[in-house]
């Protein structure tokens, strides 16, 4: 007998939450990248720009490590997919027309 199982619905809901969370983290990461690149290109406070770059990497790595340790491989992969989706959006949004 084939029926609806609520566990499948919870799995899909959790997958959407992890993907959306990754997309949010990725959007923040790539928006700050845009800001960081403009700081470097204009020559304003290069030491601050490098420090912000390191902070961006550390924050992203820390969030992904916390997801991996606390929740496992599937949420990590879903969050990483969300980050990649945010990257595609950032590249498309930032591309010249």
C-alpha positions in Angstrom: 0.0 0.0 0.0 1.4 3.4 -1.0 0.5 6.2 1.3 1.7 9.6 2.3 4.3 9.5 5.0 4.9 12.6 7.1 8.5 11.7 7.5 9.0 12.5 3.8 7.3 15.8 4.2 9.6 16.7 7.1 12.6 15.7 5.1 11.6 17.9 2.2 10.9 20.8 4.6 14.2 20.4 6.3 16.0 20.2 3.0 14.3 23.5 2.0 15.4 25.1 5.2 19.0 24.0 4.9 19.1 25.1 1.2 17.5 28.5 2.0 19.9 29.0 4.9 22.8 28.3 2.7 21.5 30.7 0.1 21.2 33.4 2.8 24.7 32.8 4.0 26.0 32.8 0.4 24.1 36.0 -0.4 25.7 37.7 2.6 29.1 36.3 1.6 28.9 37.5 -2.1 27.4 40.9 -1.2 30.3 41.5 1.1 32.7 40.3 -1.6 31.3 43.0 -3.9 31.9 45.6 -1.2 35.3 44.3 -0.5 36.4 44.4 -4.2 35.2 48.0 -4.5 37.3 48.9 -1.5 40.4 47.2 -3.0 39.8 48.7 -6.5 39.4 52.2 -5.1 42.5 51.8 -2.9 40.6 52.7 0.3 42.1 51.1 3.4 43.7 48.1 1.8 44.6 46.6 5.1 41.0 46.8 6.2 39.9 45.2 2.9 42.3 42.3 3.4 41.1 41.8 7.0 37.5 41.8 5.9 38.4 39.2 3.2 39.9 37.0 5.9 36.9 37.5 8.1 34.5 36.6 5.3 36.4 33.3 4.7 36.5 32.5 8.4 32.8 33.2 8.9 31.9 31.0 5.9 34.2 28.2 6.9 33.0 28.4 10.5 29.3 28.2 9.6 29.9 25.3 7.2 32.0 23.5 9.9 29.4 24.0 12.5 26.7 22.6 10.2 28.9 19.6 9.4 29.7 18.8 13.0 26.3 19.6 14.4 24.0 18.2 11.8 25.9 15.9 9.4 26.6 15.6 5.7 23.2 16.1 4.1 22.5 19.5 5.7 26.1 20.5 4.8 25.6 19.5 1.2 22.2 21.3 1.1 23.7 24.5 2.6 26.6 24.3 0.1 24.2 24.0 -2.7 22.4 27.1 -1.4 25.7 28.9 -1.4 26.4 27.9 -5.0 22.9 29.1 -6.0 23.6 32.4 -4.3 26.9 32.6 -6.2 25.1 32.0 -9.5 22.7 34.8 -8.6 25.5 37.2 -7.6 27.4 36.5 -10.8 24.3 37.1 -12.9 23.3 40.2 -10.9 26.8 41.7 -11.1 27.4 40.9 -14.8 27.3 43.8 -17.2 24.4 44.0 -19.5 
